[in-house]
Amino acid sequence: MKTLKLIAVGITLLVSSSIEAQISVNVNIGSPPAWGPAGYSSVEYYYLPDVQAYYDVRATQFIYFGGGRWIRSRYLPNQYRNYDLYNGYKVVLNDYHGSRPYSHYKEHKVKYYRGYKGRPQRNIGNHNNHYKNYNNNRNYGNDNRNKGNNGNHGHKEEREHGRGHGKH
């Protein structure tokens, strides 16, 4: 009887610790970037009209069309390396929950054209402090804080694909 109670207690502790670990992992994955619009903590995707790309909050990746296919990357394409994600407008896609937001690209491109500005947005993070939070002060704004820096910090994806500085 005593052995049975010990086994029951052991199983209970094991199950409760694995549930706790599961919860902490789920909370940390897919948190919105500091440049994301405030007030949308459970959104999965943003559409960025100025660069005609999507951002997958859960996977922390940009999705854009290039070379005849949709590409997922931690960085925006090279031509948008100076795009300021803090000041650019983000369309929150509340109504899409799949894995291919670009399946609605034709409608998004027309409805949210380049330069589109909807309701005013407030970012989650502070625009002035975002340079402190990124590796080697990586910059995708239009200032000269990293003058003389070619932007290639040895990141494998940049070396292989020539990706720019649009890191979130």
N, CA, C and O of each residue as an XYZ file, in Angstrom:
672
protein
N       0.825     -1.192      0.000
C       0.000      0.000      0.000
C       0.870      1.257      0.000
O       0.600      2.218     -0.721
N       1.932      1.229      0.833
C       2.829      2.372      0.916
C       3.526      2.600     -0.435
O       3.693      3.742     -0.861
N       3.924      1.531     -1.093
C       4.570      1.615     -2.393
C       3.619      2.208     -3.420
O       4.042      3.006     -4.256
N       2.360      1.844     -3.379
C       1.351      2.352     -4.296
C       1.169      3.865     -4.134
O       1.041      4.589     -5.122
N       1.158      4.336     -2.880
C       1.041      5.774     -2.617
C       2.252      6.527     -3.155
O       2.102      7.596     -3.746
N       3.462      5.975     -2.955
C       4.676      6.616     -3.468
C       4.659      6.712     -4.993
O       5.055      7.727     -5.566
N       4.202      5.657     -5.631
C       4.113      5.666     -7.091
C       3.116      6.726     -7.557
O       3.388      7.445     -8.518
N       1.978      6.831     -6.896
C       0.948      7.819     -7.245
C       1.481      9.242     -7.074
O       1.261     10.101     -7.928
N       2.176      9.483     -5.977
C       2.762     10.804     -5.735
C       3.817     11.118     -6.800
O       3.876     12.239     -7.306
N       4.633     10.145     -7.134
C       5.669     10.332     -8.157
C       5.079     10.668     -9.515
O       5.573     11.557    -10.208
N       4.031      9.964     -9.895
C       3.369     10.235    -11.182
C       2.752     11.624    -11.179
O       2.849     12.345    -12.173
N       2.117     12.013    -10.071
C       1.515     13.333     -9.960
C       2.569     14.427    -10.115
O       2.355     15.399    -10.838
N       3.695     14.272     -9.444
C       4.769     15.268     -9.558
C       5.330     15.329    -10.969
O       5.600     16.416    -11.482
N       5.505     14.205    -11.585
C       6.025     14.142    -12.943
C       5.089     14.839    -13.930
O       5.537     15.626    -14.764
N       3.801     14.551    -13.836
C       2.815     15.155    -14.737
C       2.732     16.662    -14.507
O       2.696     17.429    -15.469
N       2.701     17.088    -13.266
C       2.580     18.516    -12.989
C       3.812     19.284    -13.450
O       3.680     20.408    -13.934
N       4.992     18.719    -13.315
C       6.201     19.427    -13.769
C       6.249     19.507    -15.288
O       6.713     20.512    -15.825
N       5.785     18.483    -15.999
C       5.789     18.543    -17.469
C       4.751     19.525    -17.968
O       4.981     20.177    -18.987
N       3.618     19.662    -17.298
C       2.606     20.642    -17.686
C       3.154     22.043    -17.483
O       2.952     22.910    -18.333
N       3.838     22.280    -16.382
C       4.420     23.591    -16.100
C       5.459     23.955    -17.154
O       5.501     25.098    -17.608
N       6.289     23.010    -17.546
C       7.301     23.256    -18.573
C       6.637     23.566    -19.900
O       7.094     24.448    -20.627
N       5.578     22.865    -20.225
C       4.849     23.097    -21.477
C       4.310     24.515    -21.522
O       4.415     25.177    -22.555
N       3.746     24.988    -20.451
C       3.177     26.327    -20.391
C       4.249     27.383    -20.594
O       4.037     28.326    -21.355
N       5.378     27.255    -19.946
C       6.411     28.272    -20.075
C       6.970     28.325    -21.480
O       7.328     29.405    -21.949
N       7.059     27.196    -22.173
C       7.538     27.183    -23.552
C       6.548     27.891    -24.454
O       6.952     28.694    -25.294
N       5.266     27.614    -24.302
C       4.260     28.231    -25.155
C       4.175     29.738    -24.963
O       3.867     30.456    -25.914
N       4.433     30.226    -23.783
C       4.365     31.652    -23.524
C       5.498     32.386    -24.236
O       5.294     33.497    -24.726
N       6.678     31.791    -24.303
C       7.831     32.465    -24.881
C       7.868     32.444    -26.401
O       8.449     33.344    -27.007
N       7.277     31.463    -27.023
C       7.320     31.345    -28.476
C       6.264     32.248    -29.087
O       5.113     32.259    -28.651
N       6.662     32.998    -30.094
C       5.714     33.785    -30.854
C       5.242     35.064    -30.210
O       4.139     35.519    -30.510
N       6.028     35.663    -29.338
C       5.615     36.948    -28.788
C       5.856     38.026    -29.834
O       6.856     37.985    -30.551
N       4.945     38.989    -29.924
C       5.050     40.021    -30.953
C       6.343     40.820    -30.833
O       6.859     40.995    -29.729
N       6.875     41.309    -31.958
C       8.102     42.103    -31.931
C       7.837     43.483    -31.339
O       6.692     43.932    -31.299
N       8.876     44.147    -30.884
C       8.729     45.481    -30.290
C       8.142     46.477    -31.283
O       7.464     47.422    -30.879
N       8.390     46.280    -32.572
C       7.867     47.193    -33.587
C       6.417     46.880    -33.964
O       5.808     47.607    -34.749
N       5.870     45.804    -33.409
C       4.492     45.422    -33.722
C       3.495     46.378    -33.088
O       3.810     47.038    -32.098
N       2.292     46.455    -33.653
C       1.274     47.354    -33.103
C       0.768     46.866    -31.749
O       0.508     45.676    -31.571
N       0.632     47.772    -30.811
C       0.155     47.448    -29.459
C      -1.317     47.058    -29.495
O      -2.087     47.556    -30.317
N      -1.693     46.164    -28.594
C      -3.088     45.794    -28.435
C      -3.503     44.544    -29.182
O      -4.687     44.209    -29.214
N      -2.550     43.846    -29.785
C      -2.875     42.646    -30.561
C      -1.958     41.507    -30.146
O      -1.151     41.044    -30.952
N      -2.063     41.054    -28.930
C      -1.132     40.054    -28.411
C      -1.350     38.660    -28.979
O      -0.427     37.847    -28.940
N      -2.532     38.347    -29.505
C      -2.764     36.991    -29.988
C      -2.813     36.899    -31.519
O      -3.256     35.884    -32.057
N      -2.376     37.915    -32.207
C      -2.394     37.900    -33.671
C      -1.290     36.991    -34.214
O      -0.239     36.845    -33.590
N      -1.529     36.388    -35.364
C      -0.545     35.493    -35.965
C       0.268     36.159    -37.067
O       1.447     35.849    -37.240
N      -0.356     37.078    -37.819
C       0.325     37.700    -38.961
C       0.058     39.189    -39.053
O      -1.006     39.675    -38.671
N       1.059     39.909    -39.574
C       0.905     41.303    -39.998
C       1.164     41.323    -41.503
O       1.935     40.518    -42.025
N       0.509     42.250    -42.185
C       0.857     42.533    -43.576
C       1.513     43.897    -43.586
O       0.991     44.846    -43.000
N       2.654     44.002    -44.248
C       3.419     45.252    -44.321
C       3.262     45.826    -45.731
O       4.005     45.445    -46.636
N       2.305     46.737    -45.926
C       2.009     47.221    -47.277
C       3.192     47.879    -47.995
O       3.351     47.706    -49.203
N       4.000     48.611    -47.284
C       5.108     49.332    -47.923
C       6.132     48.401    -48.562
O       6.785     48.775    -49.536
N       6.278     47.202    -48.028
C       7.252     46.252    -48.573
C       6.566     45.014    -49.156
O       7.229     44.067    -49.581
N       5.234     45.034    -49.170
C       4.412     43.944    -49.699
C       4.889     42.587    -49.173
O       5.160     41.657    -49.932
N       4.978     42.515    -47.852
C       5.436     41.303    -47.192
C       4.565     41.040    -45.969
O       3.825     41.911    -45.512
N       4.669     39.839    -45.462
C       3.957     39.440    -44.248
C       4.984     39.206    -43.147
O       6.167     38.992    -43.412
N       4.505     39.252    -41.907
C       5.343     38.874    -40.779
C       4.587     37.825    -39.983
O       3.454     38.055    -39.559
N       5.211     36.681    -39.781
C       4.639     35.584    -39.010
C       5.119     35.740    -37.573
O       6.291     35.507    -37.275
N       4.217     36.133    -36.689
C       4.570     36.412    -35.294
C       5.046     35.144    -34.592
O       6.037     35.180    -33.862
N       4.360     34.032    -34.801
C       4.728     32.780    -34.123
C       6.107     32.286    -34.544
O       6.902     31.869    -33.702
N       6.389     32.330    -35.834
C       7.665     31.821    -36.344
C       8.752     32.896    -36.365
O       9.904     32.601    -36.682
N       8.400     34.130    -36.033
C       9.307     35.288    -36.081
C      10.035     35.357    -37.418
O      11.262     35.432    -37.477
N       9.240     35.330    -38.495
C       9.791     35.368    -39.844
C       8.987     36.295    -40.737
O       7.773     36.441    -40.591
N       9.703     36.919    -41.667
C       9.057     37.670    -42.729
C       8.729     36.685    -43.838
O       9.426     35.687    -44.019
N       7.665     36.969    -44.578
C       7.283     36.155    -45.726
C       7.132     37.117    -46.898
O       6.311     38.032    -46.846
N       7.911     36.917    -47.945
C       7.851     37.809    -49.107
C       8.065     37.016    -50.380
O       8.595     35.905    -50.363
N       7.640     37.609    -51.485
C       7.748     36.952    -52.777
C       9.074     37.322    -53.417
O       9.425     38.499    -53.500
N       9.805     36.320    -53.867
C      11.084     36.557    -54.530
C      11.523     35.330    -55.289
O      11.345     34.205    -54.820
N      12.093     35.537    -56.454
C      12.572     34.410    -57.247
C      11.475     33.448    -57.657
O      11.721     32.253    -57.819
N      10.255     33.964    -57.827
C       9.151     33.127    -58.276
C       8.484     32.305    -57.194
O       7.672     31.432    -57.500
N       8.810     32.564    -55.918
C       8.198     31.796    -54.827
C       8.116     32.642    -53.565
O       8.753     33.691    -53.467
N       7.333     32.182    -52.606
C       7.221     32.846    -51.320
C       8.351     32.356    -50.417
O       8.556     31.152    -50.259
N       9.069     33.289    -49.837
C      10.248     32.990    -49.021
C       9.968     33.366    -47.575
O       9.389     34.417    -47.301
N      10.374     32.516    -46.661
C      10.320     32.812    -45.223
C      11.744     33.089    -44.763
O      12.660     32.317    -45.047
N      11.922     34.199    -44.048
C      13.259     34.590    -43.617
C      13.173     35.439    -42.358
O      12.168     36.109    -42.118
N      14.216     35.409    -41.567
C      14.270     36.277    -40.385
C      14.529     37.718    -40.779
O      14.421     38.621    -39.950
N      14.871     37.939    -42.047
C      15.215     39.272    -42.536
C      14.355     39.637    -43.736
O      13.911     38.769    -44.486
N      14.129     40.923    -43.902
C      13.485     41.407    -45.113
C      14.475     41.276    -46.268
O      15.678     41.154    -46.037
N      13.983     41.300    -47.516
C      14.926     41.233    -48.634
C      15.870     42.434    -48.646
O      15.570     43.481    -48.072
N      16.979     42.269    -49.288
C      18.049     43.262    -49.280
C      17.580     44.658    -49.687
O      18.050     45.648    -49.125
N      16.665     44.759    -50.648
C      16.226     46.085    -51.102
C      15.465     46.853    -50.014
O      15.266     48.061    -50.140
N      15.045     46.174    -48.960
C      14.338     46.832    -47.855
C      15.167     46.867    -46.577
O      14.606     46.996    -45.489
N      16.466     46.756    -46.682
C      17.325     46.716    -45.497
C      17.231     47.994    -44.666
O      17.510     47.966    -43.468
N      16.846     49.102    -45.275
C      16.721     50.360    -44.534
C      15.279     50.701    -44.181
O      15.001     51.810    -43.725
N      14.382     49.785    -44.382
C      12.972     50.033    -44.063
C      12.794     50.109    -42.553
O      13.264     49.237    -41.821
N      12.123     51.137    -42.098
C      11.911     51.354    -40.664
C      10.610     50.682    -40.229
O       9.525     51.210    -40.468
N      10.721     49.535    -39.599
C       9.551     48.775    -39.169
C       8.751     49.499    -38.088
O       7.549     49.269    -37.953
N       9.390     50.354    -37.334
C       8.682     51.093    -36.291
C       7.733     52.126    -36.890
O       6.632     52.326    -36.376
N       8.147     52.781    -37.966
C       7.321     53.826    -38.568
C       6.426     53.315    -39.690
O       5.466     53.990    -40.060
N       6.715     52.153    -40.232
C       5.880     51.597    -41.297
C       4.565     51.090    -40.751
O       4.481     50.650    -39.604
N       3.536     51.156    -41.586
C       2.218     50.717    -41.156
C       2.121     49.193    -41.192
O       2.601     48.558    -42.131
N       1.507     48.618    -40.181
C       1.311     47.178    -40.085
C      -0.187     46.885    -40.090
O      -0.922     47.389    -39.240
N      -0.641     46.074    -41.040
C      -2.034     45.652    -41.075
C      -2.123     44.360    -40.262
O      -1.471     43.368    -40.591
N      -2.918     44.375    -39.220
C      -3.091     43.200    -38.371
C      -4.117     42.281    -39.028
O      -5.260     42.679    -39.254
N      -3.707     41.059    -39.332
C      -4.601     40.107    -39.988
C      -5.313     39.257    -38.932
O      -4.911     38.127    -38.652
N      -6.365     39.814    -38.358
C      -7.132     39.114    -37.317
C      -7.934     37.945    -37.856
O      -8.242     37.007    -37.122
N      -8.270     37.997    -39.125
C      -9.192     37.019    -39.689
C      -8.510     35.845    -40.385
O      -9.198     35.030    -41.001
N      -7.207     35.729    -40.313
C      -6.519     34.625    -40.967
C      -5.758     33.796    -39.933
O      -5.029     34.344    -39.106
N      -5.932     32.461    -39.983
C      -5.291     31.587    -39.002
C      -4.628     30.368    -39.624
O      -4.423     29.368    -38.936
N      -4.293     30.424    -40.893
C      -3.628     29.306    -41.545
C      -2.121     29.478    -41.530
O      -1.572     30.169    -40.672
N      -1.456     28.843    -42.485
C       0.005     28.938    -42.562
C       0.476     29.676    -43.810
O       1.679     29.836    -44.017
N      -0.468     30.132    -44.651
C      -0.108     30.811    -45.900
C      -0.915     32.098    -46.065
O      -1.851     32.138    -46.865
N      -0.571     33.136    -45.329
C      -1.349     34.376    -45.445
C      -1.299     34.956    -46.859
O      -2.193     35.700    -47.263
N      -0.259     34.615    -47.600
C      -0.104     35.111    -48.965
C      -1.145     34.521    -49.927
O      -1.217     34.939    -51.083
N      -1.943     33.564    -49.468
C      -3.022     33.056    -50.315
C      -4.050     34.159    -50.586
O      -4.854     34.037    -51.511
N      -4.032     35.226    -49.795
C      -4.909     36.385    -49.981
C      -4.123     37.613    -50.455
O      -4.602     38.741    -50.339
N      -2.942     37.395    -50.978
C      -2.049     38.495    -51.356
C      -2.683     39.450    -52.362
O      -2.543     40.665    -52.224
N      -3.378     38.926    -53.369
C      -3.973     39.799    -54.390
C      -4.940     40.794    -53.757
O      -4.934     41.974    -54.107
N      -5.773     40.322    -52.826
C      -6.706     41.226    -52.143
C      -5.957     42.200    -51.225
O      -6.267     43.391    -51.200
N      -4.978     41.697    -50.476
C      -4.214     42.556    -49.563
C      -3.476     43.650    -50.332
O      -3.447     44.803    -49.903
N      -2.885     43.288    -51.458
C      -2.103     44.245    -52.256
C      -2.986     45.388    -52.759
O      -2.545     46.536    -52.810
N      -4.228     45.080    -53.130
C      -5.142     46.110    -53.625
C      -5.707     46.934    -52.463
O      -5.710     48.164    -52.509
N      -6.176     46.255    -51.441
C      -6.809     46.941    -50.301
C      -5.808     47.753    -49.487
O      -6.112     48.859    -49.041
N      -4.603     47.192    -49.296
C      -3.569     47.850    -48.495
C      -2.369     48.146    -49.399
O      -1.335     47.483    -49.320
N      -2.528     49.139    -50.245
C      -1.510     49.524    -51.226
C      -0.277     50.119    -50.536
O      -0.321     50.464    -49.355
N       0.823     50.233    -51.290
C       2.039     50.871    -50.754
C       1.700     52.283    -50.299
O       1.053     53.036    -51.026
N       2.133     52.636    -49.107
C       1.820     53.946    -48.548
C       0.515     53.975    -47.769
O       0.146     55.021    -47.234
N      -0.189     52.858    -47.692
C      -1.466     52.784    -46.974
C      -1.261     53.151    -45.508
O      -0.322     52.685    -44.864
N      -2.143     53.983    -44.999
C      -2.154     54.336    -43.574
C      -3.587     54.210    -43.082
O      -4.465     54.960    -43.508
N      -3.814     53.282    -42.205
C      -5.132     53.107    -41.599
C      -5.201     53.937    -40.320
O      -4.658     55.039    -40.238
N      -5.877     53.382    -39.340
C      -5.971     54.059    -38.045
C      -4.580     54.206    -37.443
O      -3.723     53.352    -37.667
N      -4.339     55.276    -36.681
C      -3.006     55.462    -36.058
C      -2.632     54.260    -35.193
O      -3.479     53.663    -34.530
N      -1.340     53.923    -35.218
C      -0.851     52.776    -34.451
C       0.194     53.211    -33.442
O       0.961     54.148    -33.667
N       0.201     52.507    -32.330
C       1.229     52.678    -31.308
C       1.983     51.356    -31.251
O       1.368     50.291    -31.198
N       3.305     51.419    -31.262
C       4.118     50.205    -31.221
C       4.181     49.628    -29.812
O       3.977     50.335    -28.825
N       4.465     48.344    -29.737
C       4.622     47.666    -28.455
C       5.844     48.233    -27.725
O       5.773     48.549    -26.538
N       6.952     48.358    -28.438
C       8.207     48.831    -27.851
C       8.468     50.284    -28.174
O       7.723     50.930    -28.911
N       9.543     50.775    -27.604
C       9.957     52.155    -27.785
C      10.905     52.256    -28.979
O      11.940     51.590    -29.007
N      10.565     53.066    -29.940
C      11.378     53.230    -31.155
C      12.790     53.706    -30.843
O      13.743     53.270    -31.489
N      12.938     54.582    -29.875
C      14.262     55.143    -29.557
C      15.209     54.137    -28.926
O      16.426     54.300    -29.012
N      14.678     53.107    -28.296
C      15.531     52.135    -27.610
C      15.776     50.863    -28.399
O      16.509     49.991    -27.933
N      15.186     50.727    -29.583
C      15.302     49.439    -30.266
C      16.707     49.140    -30.738
O      17.033     47.971    -30.944
N      17.544     50.124    -30.918
C      18.916     49.860    -31.350
C      19.719     49.153    -30.264
O      20.647     48.404    -30.566
N      19.371     49.384    -29.016
C      20.083     48.757    -27.903
C      19.771     47.272    -27.811
O      20.554     46.506    -27.248
N      18.632     46.861    -28.360
C      18.164     45.498    -28.186
C      18.658     44.520    -29.235
O      18.432     43.319    -29.091
N      19.314     44.977    -30.271
C      19.688     44.094    -31.360
C      21.189     43.956    -31.491
O      21.959     44.856    -31.156
N      21.571     42.805    -31.986
C      22.965     42.431    -32.169
C      23.729     43.501    -32.937
O      23.353     43.851    -34.055
N      24.786     44.015    -32.349
C      25.662     45.002    -32.975
C      24.918     46.228    -33.485
O      25.291     46.797    -34.510
N      23.869     46.640    -32.780
C      23.080     47.811    -33.163
C      22.590     47.729    -34.598
O      22.607     48.728    -35.317
N      22.157     46.557    -35.020
C      21.650     46.397    -36.385
C      20.516     47.377    -36.595
O      19.674     47.560    -35.716
N      20.491     47.995    -37.737
C      19.599     49.107    -37.995
C      18.814     48.870    -39.267
O      19.381     48.449    -40.276
N      17.516     49.134    -39.236
C      16.737     49.130    -40.462
C      16.017     50.456    -40.588
O      15.039     50.559    -41.328
N      16.480     51.466    -39.884
C      15.929     52.810    -39.991
C      16.759     53.624    -40.957
O      17.664     53.097    -41.604
N      16.455     54.909    -41.059
C      17.146     55.756    -42.018
C      18.141     56.693    -41.350
O      18.384     57.782    -41.870
N      18.716     56.318    -40.235
C      19.695     57.196    -39.606
C      21.098     56.648    -39.828
O      21.268     55.628    -40.496
N      22.088     57.306    -39.283
C      23.477     56.928    -39.523
C      24.155     56.364    -38.291
O      25.357     56.561    -38.114
N      23.434     55.678    -37.447
C      24.031     55.154    -36.216
C      25.075     54.091    -36.473
O      25.995     53.924    -35.672
N      24.951     53.371    -37.570
C      25.946     52.341    -37.824
C      26.739     52.658    -39.092
O      27.038     51.765    -39.884
N      27.068     53.903    -39.272
C      27.848     54.343    -40.419
C      29.143     53.541    -40.500
O      29.797     53.294    -39.486
N      29.500     53.141    -41.701
C      30.725     52.386    -41.880
C      30.545     50.909    -41.624
O      31.495     50.139    -41.762
N      29.356     50.501    -41.256
C      29.080     49.103    -40.962
C      28.391     48.515    -42.179
O      27.320     48.982    -42.566
N      28.976     47.515    -42.780
C      28.385     46.950    -43.984
C      27.194     46.062    -43.694
O      26.561     45.578    -44.633
N      26.863     45.830    -42.450
C      25.673     45.081    -42.069
C      25.859     43.580    -42.064
O      24.972     42.871    -41.588
N      26.963     43.056    -42.567
C      27.140     41.616    -42.569
C      27.913     41.222    -41.328
O      29.122     41.431    -41.237
N      27.211     40.660    -40.391
C      27.815     40.288    -39.107
C      28.065     38.796    -39.028
O      28.121     38.216    -37.944
N      28.214     38.183    -40.194
C      28.508     36.763    -40.184
C      27.290     35.883    -40.057
O      27.431     34.684    -39.818
N      26.082     36.437    -40.208
C      24.894     35.611    -40.118
C      24.827     34.711    -41.335
O      24.950     35.180    -42.466
N      24.636     33.445    -41.112
C      24.637     32.451    -42.178
C      23.642     32.804    -43.276
O      23.973     32.725    -44.459
N      22.431     33.190    -42.899
C      21.421     33.475    -43.900
C      21.813     34.657    -44.769
O      21.557     34.644    -45.973
N      22.428     35.678    -44.187
C      22.864     36.826    -44.965
C      23.953     36.430    -45.938
O      23.933     36.856    -47.093
N      24.904     35.624    -45.496
C      26.004     35.227    -46.373
C      25.481     34.400    -47.535
O      25.922     34.570    -48.671
N      24.542     33.507    -47.253
C      24.062     32.609    -48.290
C      23.070     33.262    -49.233
O      23.067     32.971    -50.429
N      22.232     34.139    -48.710
C      21.146     34.672    -49.513
C      21.237     36.170    -49.746
O      20.378     36.729    -50.428
N      22.232     36.832    -49.212
C      22.367     38.265    -49.405
C      21.270     39.059    -48.741
O      20.930     40.142    -49.219
N      20.709     38.569    -47.673
C      19.606     39.254    -47.014
C      20.090     40.517    -46.319
O      21.261     40.651    -45.966
N      19.151     41.438    -46.136
C      19.479     42.736    -45.558
C      19.279     42.790    -44.074
O      19.379     41.783    -43.374
N      18.993     43.982    -43.605
C      18.970     44.288    -42.178
C      17.578     44.348    -41.593
O      17.426     44.893    -40.499
N      16.575     43.839    -42.226
C      15.208     43.981    -41.741
C      14.883     43.074    -40.577
O      13.749     42.610    -40.458
N      15.824     42.815    -39.737
C      15.581     41.929    -38.590
C      14.586     42.603    -37.656
O      14.642     43.812    -37.428
N      13.691     41.813    -37.132
C      12.665     42.337    -36.236
C      13.196     42.612    -34.873
O      12.453     43.059    -33.999
